[in-house]
C-alpha cells in the first residue's frame, strides 16, 4: 500500500467536504473544525489504512509533519533548523538570515513567525522538493524576471551574480519587505506592483508591454496558475529568450 497516495486521498476528501461545509457552517466554524479535528481525523484514516509496521510508522510520520505541508522524511531536519533573526530599526521590520543575507518579513511578522517562514522556504527549495525553483544555465550577468516574487527567495541568493532583476509582486506587505531586502542593490532590482497576465490595465501588464524596450534572459513564474496567461501576453516579444 502506498501511504502517500492514501494521504493525498484523504486530503482530497477533506477539501471536497469543506466545499460542502461552506453551505452549512460559517467560515469561523469551519476554521475551528479544520484546525482542531481534521488533523486527528487524518491520522485515524491513515492508521486504519495501514497494515504493516512500515505503513504504521509512515502514517505516524505523516501525521506528525503534515502541518508543514512537506510529508517527506528528508524534510524533518528543517523543522528545528537554526535560523538567525534580527530587528532593523531603520525599516521597523524583523528579518531572517537567508543565504547569508537579510530577508525582511512583513510588518506583522514577529521573530518566531519569521523563523517558521524561512524554515518553510528552505524546505521548499531543497533539491529533493517538488516545489523547488529549478533553472539551467549561468546566472552570471543575467537579467531575471521574477513573477510572483513574494519574499524574494529566488533572487536574494543570486543577487551578487545577476545584472538586473524585475520582481513582480502585488501584495503590499511583501512589497515593503522586498524594498528593505534589496535596499543595498537598488540599482539592480526593480519591483513592479502589478500582476503579469494576458492584458494590460491598472492592475495587470503583459510581458510584451512591460518588456517592449527591455531584454530578459530568464523568467521564474510562481503565480498561482496564471502562467499560461503570462505566456500568452508575451507571444510577440522577440527579446524574451
C-alpha positions, 0 to 999 in steps of 0.5 A: 500500500502506498501511504502517500497516495492514501494521504493525498486521498484523504486530503482530497476528501477533506477539501471536497467536504469543506466545499460542502461545509461552506453551505452549512457552517460559517467560515469561523466554524469551519476554521475551528473544525479544520484546525482542531479535528481534521488533523486527528481525523487524518491520522485515524484514516491513515492508521486504519489504512495501514497494515504493516509496521512500515505503513504504521510508522509512515502514517505516524510520520505523516501525521506528525509533519503534515502541518508543514505541508512537506510529508517527506522524511528528508524534510524533518531536519528543517523543522528545528533548523537554526535560523538567525533573526534580527530587528532593523530599526531603520525599516521597523521590520524583523528579518531572517538570515537567508543565504547569508543575507537579510530577508525582511518579513512583513510588518506583522511578522514577529521573530518566531513567525519569521523563523517558521517562514524561512524554515518553510522556504528552505524546505521548499527549495531543497533539491529533493522538493517538488516545489523547488525553483529549478533553472539551467544555465549561468546566472552570471550577468543575467537579467531575471524576471521574477513573477510572483516574487513574494519574499524574494527567495529566488533572487536574494541568493543570486543577487551578487551574480545577476545584472538586473532583476524585475520582481513582480509582486502585488501584495503590499506587505511583501512589497515593503519587505522586498524594498528593505531586502534589496535596499543595498542593490537598488540599482539592480532590482526593480519591483513592479506592483502589478500582476503579469497576465494576458492584458494590460490595465491598472492592475495587470501588464503583459510581458510584451508591454512591460518588456517592449524596450527591455531584454530578459534572459530568464523568467521564474513564474510562481503565480498561482496558475496564471502562467499560461496567461503570462505566456500568452501576453508575451507571444510577440516579444522577440527579446524574451529568450 
